[in-house]
Amino acid sequence: YNFPKGHKIRLALATSAWPMFWTMPEDATLDLDLKNAKLNLPFFSGKDSQGPNMDPESAPETPITILKEGRVDRTIEYDIVNDIWTCRTDGVGGVFGEGVYRFDDIDVTVEHNLSNKLVLSNKDPLSAEYTIIQEMIIGREDWLIDADIFTKQTSDLNYFYLETKIDVKENGEHVFTKKWNERVKRNGL
């Protein structure tokens, strides 16, 4: 960022940036001595850069046909009795709501449905929970793959816990299942 002379900026300090970053294992308190605190920013005295090319070249877009419009629903719930926040994102046709579409040149249809659920109690940083449920369907009339994927992350004071399951069907018949339950040392996180 380039702040013109005389402008003010705001500095925000926090012990967490959930859900961008996983919560720390314990609550922390920040103390700031405003009488002695300093924020030093570098002073730019060089030439301005030209910046990025605003007219980049790229290959032509792949021809697609939208078969079903997508959507993204987002909700935030607060349980006042238990002091728990739940944030949900449900993407019909993907996290960006791109819908169900067909790559016209190769006659392949793609549908990607995605649900994210983040849960956290203000009282307990170890209550953080992130669940992702995906359904990926790809194929054409005589060949269709349907993959259901479940992933959940939790933690305790010392470890992250990852639970994952994938189920795959080909043309309606079950062909593959795999489950993972992993424990990863927090190492200062």
Steps between C-alpha positions, in 0.01 A plus 500: 500500500609853435361752749516862387665740743264614777265202476421286803499123521344274760694217662294206628659243730332167572587163645308318227388538141242220488407364249791623286742334744439225753450617856785487749460223760453738793341839554750784514485859616684779325627801688617804308690786662368792294740746664803313367356315198633593156399394154775556246417487133756520222517821300497445122717744313555309177318512170149363471486161333307450180276243663346193338408474134131592494454343154645149543473247220340162557369207306138514389247378755398136476149479354252394768124479535340575836250220568384620840561832670691478824471693822684555825314528829680635806370511855639596838326371811568596859387278786470754780446237772817302417697791352570313176535643149423286195582625149372302202561528128301281263599520136272336249728467205818579692629745756458783251158383383617428148216252446490180301674536165614301199832530319355507150807385306534174697136460618596474869262625770627634835305554822678595821291552812679621812403563862726657761415522870716685751417483872664685788410590856616834632573324831725225363756531217528119498136479386601601145362261242512519121297259288501483119258281305541477123321319223679493167321355198680488168443306181285450196204282404686165504753583775421678826716535809341613830740571787376591849770647724477579873776679693494621861773673700503546877777547753599471862782663693770290326362366171291569191262219404401438138220263412439437130292259297456467126241281324502466122242352265544433131178479301306456826714211631724544804867466396712662772499600869782632711505638854772695678531592865817697552650672801753778438711662773417869543866610536427846638173558316 
